[in-house]
């Protein structure tokens, strides 16, 4: 088929979705999204980060109002492709809510849809761009992990399956491959491992008891080979669990684990970009401390570098974004502001401040989801979803004929400052193909 005929066929389909597709896909710059867990708004705040890692406030999106299940945005996560956020709402209601939010290229947000979910969704995590895992957490009641399938164009979440939990299954984590789901229970003290099918059905493959240590903040390393969890106030208040993760998803205790932190009540785990540094957040002393992970054994060695958020319990969450560590402060009792801190990460495990806290314009910022645009090794993939499709064509057509000043992200594939026939021909030459690698 000629380029002209392909263009005619694709154009007729693309024009109708052009405006929507060009406006909503993912942030084109590094971004952070914070769930605010202390007011009647159910707010999520978005930030962009500059090259020095300094956050800039973009928007506060209000989800609900007083008396609505949309209050108290708690857990938050972003799809692997960066298009959607999901946040849970852990409130006093017996029927809780999941909120879906669409992300735009400038990191602004639009509320897409809401869905009720059983009490209480303390943790959620995307398995893939269309599959979401959510906890059902009830002390002494029914505990489960529930999978939902997302219809991206409508925002509808449809329940797929439920896996059995324990007596307080408060955290869910997913493997980078999308094949496995990990459910941590901090009352029965186990980590339950499920294999997830491509359509979201769960098969339990392991229950690993953690002894006397709580599995809090269960987190898988970026390469999927290791799992750590904080022990909270259990086992002397300083324990960090460590496991090797096999190709089959099953976990095996690391030699020497649990490891010891000098901080009080570790409960939150994050990794540097390649997993060599582990950041541990603590509840009782509100500190974040860094550890070096031995490349061969995974054993953790505390570096001595620490950030003290302030009052007991004021550490909200942490996340890493490239070379930067982000931390939320959920109380204004000390400095009159709640918000987001950013730190430059050094190879030694040291992390140094990039500037003062930046407020979220909301109360009790807690969970953080981050987005780093992928390296552009597939220029025609303008929406970065891994395939050259109508959405990419729509972006290019929305700027077609743009005079000097267009960017590669707007469709200027040959980087000559214009979006014209040569750029269109380049895109159509790979239309329908996945990106290499």
Secondary structure, DSSP 8 states (H G I E B T S, - for coil): --HHHHHHHHHHHHGGGHHHHHHBS--SS-EEEEEE-SSSS--EEEEEE-TT--EEEEEEE----TTSTT-SEEEEEE-TTSSEEEEEE--S-SEEEEEEEEEBTTS-EEEEEEEEEES----EEESSSSEEEEEE--TTS--EEEEEEEETTTTEEEEEEEEE--S-EEEEEE-TTSSEEEEEETTTTEEEEEEE-TTS-EEEEEEEE-TTS--EEEEE-TTSSEEEEE-TTSGGGTEEEEEEE-TTS-EEE-TT-SEE-SSSSEEEEEE-TTSSEEEEEESSS-EEEEEEE-TTT--EEEEEEEEE-SSTT-EEEEEEETTEEEEEE---TTTS--EEEEEEE-TTS-EEE-SS-EE-SSS-EEEEEEE-----SSTT-TT-SSB--HHHHHHHHHTTT--TT--GGGT-TT-SS--SHHHHHHHHHTTT-B---
